[in-house]
Amino acid sequence: MAKRIKKSDDSNRSALPPARVQLAQWRALRAVVDAGGYAQAAALLNKSQSAVTYAVQELERSLGVPVFELHGRKAKLTPAGAMLYRRAGHLLEDAATLEKAARELAHGGEAELRLAVNTVFPTWLLLHVLGEFGELSPMTRIDLEETVLAGSEEALLERRVDLAITYVVPPGFVGEPLLRVRFIAVAAPSHPLHQLGRPISHRDLRKHRQLVLRDSAKARLRDSGWLGSEKRWTVSNKATSIRAVTMGLGFAWFPEDVVREELANGSLKVLPLEAGGERFCDLYLVLADRDHAGPRAQQLAAMLRASVVGYAPGRLDAGPTVPRIRRGTRTHRS
């Protein structure tokens, strides 16, 4: 007995009727209007005038709708023809996009890239790079997992991602240094720690609430930084932590770039600690399968490397200059 092939989700929908009009006929209609006549359209499409005329006539016959009407000696679009002309443009554009995606897949281009990026990496910088990448590879879907602490490490170990930015490179992977991030201890200007009027000790910190981010790894692989306060609040979202500290609900260490705006507008203020007021975190770029990474993964990795050139942790006056990736840039396997 022949095996029954399992239907895809799309096949469960109502079956579409077969198309009566071919793409070549829609293309002929668009060309006649855009070029201003059948002779001009024939030259544009590199076809005979009779072939273009026949294509438009067949389109009208198949649809049962007149597309052109005569005004004197000149043919003009009917109202229905004007609507079909507009929609034909979308149809042809979608067809060209689909063909481009198929060509990229045929040449090894990935349909999707899965990323795990530690939230310590500047969000604005990541989005800038992804925006540039989206212009160069518009058909590649991005699945971004924003991680805390060991989240990126776990994603690599579980083979859930193609590329990761992590501050710990797990065994069996090769990471390349990408960015050093400066963390600073901050609190709202109204916080009692800022009212002491002297350098703040770790003993002082223990008396107050600390805001920390929860490890996004399911196994909760590690803690990081100073965790000496017993009044600790642990939250999952970076924005929640920043908001809580600006409201005076506690103090925290944040990547300086993340709270640059709050420092500039005065809603946060650096704590004058006796020691440990700043610390640094090194981030690494890891391709999950470096030897067999696809062209889009290599392209995005190259763009991330280029984006951090000139990044200077510790500057509060301005962010790093991000070089614009030149259109047409491509990376190839070595």
Buried (B, 14 or more C-beta within 10 A) or exposed (E): EEEEEEEEEEEEEEEEEEEEBEEBBBBBBBBBBEBEBBEBBBBBBEBEBEEBBBBBBBBBEEBEEEBBEEEEEEBEBBEEBEEBBEEBBEBBEEEEEEEEBEEBEEEEBBEEBBBBBBBBBBBEBBEBBBEBBEEBBEBBEBEBBBBBBBBBBBBBBEEBBBBBBBBBBBEEBEBEEBBBBBBBBBBBEEBEBBEEEEEBEEEBBEEBBBBBBBBBBEEEBEEBBBEEBEEEBEBEEBEEBBBBBBEBBBBBBBBBBBBBEBBEEEBBBBBBBEEBBBBEBEBBBBBBEBEEBBBBBBBBBBBBBBBBEEBEBEEEEEBBEBEEBEEEEEBEEE
